[in-house]
Amino acid sequence: MKTIFTKLTIVTSCIFTALYANAEEITSPAHSQNQPAEISKAVTINEPTTTNEPSFNFYGELGVGGHSALEGDDKGRYSDGTYIEAGLEMEMGNWFGLLYAEGWTVQVDGEGNPWATGHGWGGFEGGVNRAYVGYRTDNKTEIIVGRNDSSLDDIQWWGDATVEYGYTVPNTRDLNLAVKVQNLEGKLRYSVSAAPEGKFDEDDALVNFGKYDRYADKYTYAAMANGYVQYDLFEDLTLLGGAEVTDGAGEMVLIGAEYKNVAARVWHHTDQGTDTSEGTETGFMASTWYEASQGVYLSAGYNYANNELDTAEDEVTSYVNAGVWWEYGGGKFATAMDSKFYLSNDTSDSDNQVFIMQYFYW
């Protein structure tokens, strides 16, 4: 039986946490700078080199850990989430580029079904996530071409201060071949990306890590364009607006606001269902964080998504998540924990979970 939390308890806890944190000096949680989207952002906003001599920067991360259900058939079983990723950043004058690869483990059960919980080792899957070149003008506008994250994918954790279990906004993510134009400097920041229909799949991959490696299949998608605008209305208050249009796979709009250490976002997608039933998704997430001590951050979030399906029963996903992020060793190490508890209005029949991960950065 699910652990039940009342909305009053959630809202009250978040309000008191936010009010207490706002009374303190506000600094951004360090862990947000180590998530993949923030790594991409850091790469694209570096100051251009002042000479035509090329410069290189190799960086990456390793995460060891995973998830465990707190109830249900898989209660107490470990689901591995170990991964590794690394990138080579290059700059020469106003030109820049990135080659970035990632991979993670695959678990299988006794019958060979992949992505099963708490069973055996099934191998590894991965590939090149980003391979692009770009040009940065003197006014900081960037034009990027190649394999890249979409603009909305760059900010998939915007408004989510939690460690792991924040609800993922349903936009198109990794693009096999795309053009992106952005300027991430100043009070008004924007990013727009566009890509033709993606037809690259596992059959086209140059490297395959085994029969369970389906990494390249994610590059099959409809022609699309998405983007966002961020504006600092005044100090500590940022507004966000974003949208996505696709060729036959629906549209999405996204709005959000962030004030100091409290943020919220709302979205609506016109074509989000299951493999056999189309429908719409309307979602909301709010989160907050507090720096309890140097390098230690507490976070909490409320997540809600309503999927109205055309040929199946509608589904509501509703849960809270709360966790701890501890960063140390000058930012080279971090230990994280997150937990997820579904609420009484949830109809997804999902199990409460806990997540623990040890990170290493270089």
Secondary structure as the mmCIF struct_conf table of DSSP 4:
data_model
#
loop_
_struct_conf.conf_type_id
_struct_conf.id
_struct_conf.beg_label_comp_id
_struct_conf.beg_label_asym_id
_struct_conf.beg_label_seq_id
_struct_conf.end_label_comp_id
_struct_conf.end_label_asym_id
_struct_conf.end_label_seq_id
HELX_RH_AL_P HELX_RH_AL_P1 LYS A 7 ASN A 22
TURN_TY1_P TURN_TY1_P1 ALA A 23 ALA A 23
BEND BEND1 GLU A 24 GLU A 24
HELX_LH_PP_P HELX_LH_PP_P1 GLU A 25 ILE A 26
HELX_RH_3T_P HELX_RH_3T_P1 ALA A 30 ASN A 34
BEND BEND2 GLN A 35 GLN A 35
HELX_RH_AL_P HELX_RH_AL_P2 PRO A 36 THR A 44
TURN_TY1_P TURN_TY1_P2 ILE A 45 ILE A 45
BEND BEND3 ASN A 46 ASN A 46
HELX_LH_PP_P HELX_LH_PP_P2 GLU A 47 THR A 49
BEND BEND4 THR A 50 GLU A 53
STRN STRN1 SER A 55 ALA A 69
BEND BEND5 LEU A 70 GLY A 72
TURN_TY1_P TURN_TY1_P3 ASP A 73 ASP A 74
STRN STRN2 LYS A 75 LYS A 75
TURN_TY1_P TURN_TY1_P4 GLY A 76 GLY A 76
STRN STRN3 TYR A 78 ASP A 80
STRN STRN4 TYR A 83 MET A 92
TURN_TY1_P TURN_TY1_P5 GLY A 93 ASN A 94
STRN STRN5 TRP A 95 VAL A 108
TURN_TY1_P TURN_TY1_P6 GLY A 110 GLU A 111
STRN STRN6 PRO A 114 PRO A 114
TURN_TY1_P TURN_TY1_P7 TRP A 115 TRP A 115
BEND BEND6 THR A 117 GLY A 118
STRN STRN7 GLY A 120 ARG A 136
TURN_TY1_P TURN_TY1_P8 ASP A 138 ASN A 139
BEND BEND7 LYS A 140 LYS A 140
STRN STRN8 GLU A 142 ASP A 149
HELX_RH_AL_P HELX_RH_AL_P3 SER A 151 ASP A 154
TURN_TY1_P TURN_TY1_P9 ILE A 155 GLY A 159
BEND BEND8 THR A 162 GLU A 164
HELX_LH_PP_P HELX_LH_PP_P3 GLY A 166 VAL A 169
STRN STRN9 ASP A 174 ASN A 183
BEND BEND9 GLY A 186 LYS A 187
STRN STRN10 LEU A 188 ALA A 195
STRN STRN11 GLY A 198 LYS A 199
HELX_RH_3T_P HELX_RH_3T_P2 GLU A 202 ASP A 204
BEND BEND10 LEU A 206 LEU A 206
BEND BEND11 GLY A 210 GLY A 210
TURN_TY1_P TURN_TY1_P10 LYS A 211 TYR A 212
HELX_RH_3T_P HELX_RH_3T_P3 TYR A 215 TYR A 219
STRN STRN12 THR A 220 TYR A 221
STRN STRN13 MET A 224 PHE A 234
TURN_TY1_P TURN_TY1_P11 GLU A 235 ASP A 236
STRN STRN14 LEU A 237 THR A 246
BEND BEND12 ASP A 247 ALA A 249
STRN STRN15 GLU A 251 TYR A 259
TURN_TY1_P TURN_TY1_P12 LYS A 260 ASN A 261
STRN STRN16 VAL A 262 HIS A 269
BEND BEND13 THR A 270 ASP A 271
BEND BEND14 ASP A 275 THR A 276
STRN STRN17 GLY A 279 SER A 293
TURN_TY1_P TURN_TY1_P13 GLN A 294 GLY A 295
STRN STRN18 VAL A 296 LEU A 309
BEND BEND15 ASP A 310 ALA A 312
STRN STRN19 GLU A 315 TYR A 328
TURN_TY1_P TURN_TY1_P14 GLY A 329 LYS A 332
STRN STRN20 PHE A 333 TYR A 342
TURN_TY1_P TURN_TY1_P15 SER A 344 ASN A 345
BEND BEND16 SER A 348 SER A 348
HELX_LH_PP_P HELX_LH_PP_P4 SER A 350 ASN A 352
STRN STRN21 GLN A 353 TYR A 361
#
